[in-house]
């Protein structure tokens, strides 16, 4: 019961954090570019708050019953980003072969904002990945696994993760979500998928920035 209450609290706080910048823009029309600073602070504070909520509970979910060592966690985090980046390249190549655009509106928008306001990259590299791993992997995947089975829980969490990004590459984000679920389950530590996710975001944005 305590774990469910904790998970519900995390989900509610996440939605508030996610919606806050848009609500402020709608309420205060004069914010202008300040909204990007607000969103950056919102995501960073949100990551700290969600992490505190996630780790203050003493009851581990079934995925975390037998955690691997920190050395193993770090190893799989690094392997995880390599597989994630290569996987993205393969899926995007297949997307182009099928006649669809490989461009990501989401990445392009973030890159454009980051070029003007470099501090915004903190939201992309740190805030967003930490919050998404806590919500989609630790809470949704971790809580659904005993009810739907590991595969069912991973599919549900990954589809929701894909819809949350909403830039047309549903299969790509779903595959990434499944891979992050596997990393989390394999090591029993959410820090594994967090590390892979943070490094992946950094690599994609930096490499896109350089090639442009």
Secondary structure by P-SEA (a helix, b strand, c coil): caaaaaaaaaaaaaaaaaaaaaaaaaaccccccaaaaaaaaaaaaaaaaaaaaacccccccccccccccaaaaaaaaaaaaaaaaaaaaaaaaaaaaaccccccaaaaaaaaaaaacccccccccccaaaaaaacccccccccccccccaaaaaaaaaaaaaaaacccaaaaaaaaaaaaaaaaaacccaaaaaaaaaaaaaaaaaaaaaac
